[in-house]
Amino acid sequence: MSSENRNSVWSQLKAADIVTGEPPSAGHASSPWFVNALTGFCGWLAAVFMLALLLAVFQGLFRQPLALIPLGSITIFLAFFLLLNQNNMFTQNLGLAFSMAGQVHLIFGLTQILPEQEFIIGITIFAIQLLLCLVMPSYIHRVISMFIACLALYFSIRQWPVVLVYFGLLLFLSALVWLNEFKLSKQHHRIQPIGYGLVLAVIILTATRIFDNNTLTLASTTSLNLPPLLARIITQLAIAAAALYVAYKILPRCEHRLSGRAGVLSFTGIVLLCALATFAPGVAIGATILFIGYANSNRILMTLGILSLIFYVSHYYYQLDTTLLVKAMTMLVIGLALLGGRYVISVVLPQDKRHA
Amino acid sequence: MRLIEAGAIKDDQLEHAAEIVGVYPDSSAWRTFMDKTLLYTGSAAITLSLLFFIAYNWANFGRFGKFALVQTFMIAAIVAYVKFGNKRTHAQATLTAAIISIGVLLALFGQTYQTGADPWQLFALWAVLMLPWALIANSAAIWLIWVVLLNITFLLHQMVFANFWWFGSAPVTFTIFALNSFALIAWEILRKRCQFLDRDWAIWPLAVTTGVAITWMVIDAALRSRVLATPLLWWIGWLAIIYPYYRLVRKDVFVLAVGCLSGIVGITVIAAKGLFKSVDDIASFLVLTVLVVILGSVAAAWLRSVYQELNSQ
């Protein structure tokens, strides 16, 4: 934001009696997302070399889980102190490398002493990552920890029926975090990275799931004896519930009553779109992320939503469970429904009568 | 965000502040957003349904019927473009649909008459045939589609003639690098004259593609013990142009970050190659760890300072 824009925002807020006095000095600008991504990548690369270094120095260490756990814990502890200095990029990079290397030690040690059960291992990693996400004083670390926590929880429950609603749950949590982003200013530095971690997890996991069609089949046949169609419907219902929550939060912001014309139109549109997109996994998720992004003027979220939509629709072409004729008909119905929805909005909610 | 971080606004006033400064779009903004989104996604879905239908190659639907369907769709899209030409959103959506339908028509032609043409010829012809529409569209997105088609054409051409897959071959990587560098330079020159091309988001994919291609050439040469001098010279040349131009002339921190990342990866790979040849593994890994941390820190600190400088102007 330029100084001109900053002053304009300050004047607007002052006129509304939200702030008083002079604007605070520009101070340190928070890093843009691509600088954070670069720092995260360098931290990861340095951690790989650090791990290789430790492996080369302490040969045989990875066969001693009781030594790995304290070593990993100490390394993460050191990382915490390095990350405390948030304005020093050297300590930030070094702290990330220390933490990632420490986590590999700790998790590898734990997997060796824990019983060979996916659930316990996954839940342990989930708990560690959740703790690190809350405690570690680094924006990038929080994004990565939240992302890995979601992946670990998925790993631990992936053969259970509950996995069917997991994507909807992640989407709902993303919406919950982002649509309440501005409610707690003191926690803003924690809320934002948690939100990004959740959104990245739901996008990546959905992409992984559509490449691995066995996951849903496994859950439906071995645990619930549900036919694949029913499993898909349950998954889509959870996603639809999350999308409806988004509309429920956004409508009052625009001074629309939930039971008014805009409310009824929004809820009907969401249910219809989710029903039509049942066989095109990810489409409803990508669209919901796009809307969450627009609701907060967050271009990163909007871009993630658009890119994931493009990816999921492209993948739909190659999906083997239905013929291209069925897919063509599905896309035609979705397209007509979207254009029809646009027409209905223009008739029911013309610009001058939109506050119904 | 900075006001929130500075604690200048009370918690109970934050949502109200977000409404006032426009972080929360108002009803009218939502209405416009929904209008555009439903138009773009709706027309894209219908165009894709046409593509899926032709790809299905339904025997019961005769040759004549298929050609009539695609051509009617194309004509309808063009008629809609002419009718709604004064509305930018409508014009872009209909023209994009028409452009995609050219590809569908060419695919149908190949499918029906079994011309024996290679896939790269389809994409090359598609790029040529859409060119007049791209010229009249005045749209950065449509020009970006044109560049993507050229990239696919060259990749598929090399798949046929160079027997490669993806970035496994230096000539292919160089072709992609050269093509996208040319597109990037042309775009930078033309954006001053054509306002519709003056979009940073359109430049970024080109910068990323050139960065990935040239960095991969360096990595490929270093790891496969090929001659490193040529890709190294191109890489240094690319960095020598990127840094001053996007620091002093255009001032784009994203492209600078692409250059920094390329620099970090390239230097690390070259250093690793030299280290593992001359010293033992422990020393190599130690030096590489420190090197990556230092390079990453310097790059991030510099990018942050440039970003802050641009924001304070």
Boltz contact constraints between the chains, C-beta under 6 A:
constraints:
  - contact:
      token1: [A, 1]
      token2: [B, 311]
      max_distance: 6.0
  - contact:
      token1: [A, 2]
      token2: [B, 313]
      max_distance: 6.0
  - contact:
      token1: [A, 3]
      token2: [B, 312]
      max_distance: 6.0
  - contact:
      token1: [A, 9]
      token2: [B, 21]
      max_distance: 6.0
  - contact:
      token1: [A, 12]
      token2: [B, 20]
      max_distance: 6.0
  - contact:
      token1: [A, 12]
      token2: [B, 21]
      max_distance: 6.0
  - contact:
      token1: [A, 13]
      token2: [B, 17]
      max_distance: 6.0
  - contact:
      token1: [A, 16]
      token2: [B, 20]
      max_distance: 6.0
  - contact:
      token1: [A, 18]
      token2: [B, 13]
      max_distance: 6.0
  - contact:
      token1: [A, 18]
      token2: [B, 17]
      max_distance: 6.0
  - contact:
      token1: [A, 19]
      token2: [B, 8]
      max_distance: 6.0
  - contact:
      token1: [A, 24]
      token2: [B, 6]
      max_distance: 6.0
  - contact:
      token1: [A, 24]
      token2: [B, 8]
      max_distance: 6.0
  - contact:
      token1: [A, 26]
      token2: [B, 312]
      max_distance: 6.0
  - contact:
      token1: [A, 29]
      token2: [B, 307]
      max_distance: 6.0
  - contact:
      token1: [A, 29]
      token2: [B, 308]
      max_distance: 6.0
  - contact:
      token1: [A, 29]
      token2: [B, 311]
      max_distance: 6.0
  - contact:
      token1: [A, 31]
      token2: [B, 304]
      max_distance: 6.0
  - contact:
      token1: [A, 32]
      token2: [B, 307]
      max_distance: 6.0
  - contact:
      token1: [A, 34]
      token2: [B, 254]
      max_distance: 6.0
  - contact:
      token1: [A, 34]
      token2: [B, 257]
      max_distance: 6.0
  - contact:
      token1: [A, 35]
      token2: [B, 300]
      max_distance: 6.0
  - contact:
      token1: [A, 35]
      token2: [B, 303]
      max_distance: 6.0
  - contact:
      token1: [A, 38]
      token2: [B, 257]
      max_distance: 6.0
  - contact:
      token1: [A, 38]
      token2: [B, 261]
      max_distance: 6.0
  - contact:
      token1: [A, 39]
      token2: [B, 300]
      max_distance: 6.0
  - contact:
      token1: [A, 42]
      token2: [B, 292]
      max_distance: 6.0
  - contact:
      token1: [A, 42]
      token2: [B, 296]
      max_distance: 6.0
  - contact:
      token1: [A, 45]
      token2: [B, 292]
      max_distance: 6.0
  - contact:
      token1: [A, 46]
      token2: [B, 289]
      max_distance: 6.0
  - contact:
      token1: [A, 46]
      token2: [B, 292]
      max_distance: 6.0
  - contact:
      token1: [A, 46]
      token2: [B, 293]
      max_distance: 6.0
  - contact:
      token1: [A, 49]
      token2: [B, 285]
      max_distance: 6.0
  - contact:
      token1: [A, 49]
      token2: [B, 288]
      max_distance: 6.0
  - contact:
      token1: [A, 49]
      token2: [B, 289]
      max_distance: 6.0
  - contact:
      token1: [A, 50]
      token2: [B, 289]
      max_distance: 6.0
  - contact:
      token1: [A, 52]
      token2: [B, 285]
      max_distance: 6.0
  - contact:
      token1: [A, 53]
      token2: [B, 285]
      max_distance: 6.0
  - contact:
      token1: [A, 53]
      token2: [B, 286]
      max_distance: 6.0
  - contact:
      token1: [A, 56]
      token2: [B, 281]
      max_distance: 6.0
  - contact:
      token1: [A, 56]
      token2: [B, 282]
      max_distance: 6.0
  - contact:
      token1: [A, 57]
      token2: [B, 282]
      max_distance: 6.0
  - contact:
      token1: [A, 89]
      token2: [B, 297]
      max_distance: 6.0
  - contact:
      token1: [A, 89]
      token2: [B, 300]
      max_distance: 6.0
  - contact:
      token1: [A, 89]
      token2: [B, 301]
      max_distance: 6.0
  - contact:
      token1: [A, 90]
      token2: [B, 297]
      max_distance: 6.0
  - contact:
      token1: [A, 93]
      token2: [B, 293]
      max_distance: 6.0
  - contact:
      token1: [A, 93]
      token2: [B, 296]
      max_distance: 6.0
  - contact:
      token1: [A, 93]
      token2: [B, 297]
      max_distance: 6.0
  - contact:
      token1: [A, 94]
      token2: [B, 293]
      max_distance: 6.0
  - contact:
      token1: [A, 182]
      token2: [B, 14]
      max_distance: 6.0
  - contact:
      token1: [A, 182]
      token2: [B, 15]
      max_distance: 6.0
  - contact:
      token1: [A, 182]
      token2: [B, 18]
      max_distance: 6.0
  - contact:
      token1: [A, 185]
      token2: [B, 4]
      max_distance: 6.0
  - contact:
      token1: [A, 185]
      token2: [B, 11]
      max_distance: 6.0
  - contact:
      token1: [A, 185]
      token2: [B, 14]
      max_distance: 6.0
  - contact:
      token1: [A, 188]
      token2: [B, 4]
      max_distance: 6.0
  - contact:
      token1: [A, 253]
      token2: [B, 24]
      max_distance: 6.0
  - contact:
      token1: [A, 254]
      token2: [B, 27]
      max_distance: 6.0
  - contact:
      token1: [A, 254]
      token2: [B, 30]
      max_distance: 6.0
  - contact:
      token1: [A, 294]
      token2: [B, 33]
      max_distance: 6.0
  - contact:
      token1: [A, 297]
      token2: [B, 23]
      max_distance: 6.0
  - contact:
      token1: [A, 324]
      token2: [B, 52]
      max_distance: 6.0
  - contact:
      token1: [A, 324]
      token2: [B, 55]
      max_distance: 6.0
  - contact:
      token1: [A, 324]
      token2: [B, 56]
      max_distance: 6.0
  - contact:
      token1: [A, 325]
      token2: [B, 56]
      max_distance: 6.0
  - contact:
      token1: [A, 327]
      token2: [B, 52]
      max_distance: 6.0
  - contact:
      token1: [A, 328]
      token2: [B, 49]
      max_distance: 6.0
  - contact:
      token1: [A, 328]
      token2: [B, 52]
      max_distance: 6.0
  - contact:
      token1: [A, 328]
      token2: [B, 53]
      max_distance: 6.0
  - contact:
      token1: [A, 331]
      token2: [B, 45]
      max_distance: 6.0
  - contact:
      token1: [A, 331]
      token2: [B, 48]
      max_distance: 6.0
  - contact:
      token1: [A, 331]
      token2: [B, 49]
      max_distance: 6.0
  - contact:
      token1: [A, 331]
      token2: [B, 52]
      max_distance: 6.0
  - contact:
      token1: [A, 332]
      token2: [B, 49]
      max_distance: 6.0
  - contact:
      token1: [A, 334]
      token2: [B, 45]
      max_distance: 6.0
  - contact:
      token1: [A, 335]
      token2: [B, 42]
      max_distance: 6.0
  - contact:
      token1: [A, 335]
      token2: [B, 45]
      max_distance: 6.0
  - contact:
      token1: [A, 335]
      token2: [B, 46]
      max_distance: 6.0
  - contact:
      token1: [A, 338]
      token2: [B, 38]
      max_distance: 6.0
  - contact:
      token1: [A, 338]
      token2: [B, 41]
      max_distance: 6.0
  - contact:
      token1: [A, 338]
      token2: [B, 42]
      max_distance: 6.0
  - contact:
      token1: [A, 339]
      token2: [B, 42]
      max_distance: 6.0
  - contact:
      token1: [A, 341]
      token2: [B, 38]
      max_distance: 6.0
  - contact:
      token1: [A, 342]
      token2: [B, 38]
      max_distance: 6.0
  - contact:
      token1: [A, 342]
      token2: [B, 39]
      max_distance: 6.0
  - contact:
      token1: [A, 354]
      token2: [B, 27]
      max_distance: 6.0
  - contact:
      token1: [A, 354]
      token2: [B, 31]
      max_distance: 6.0
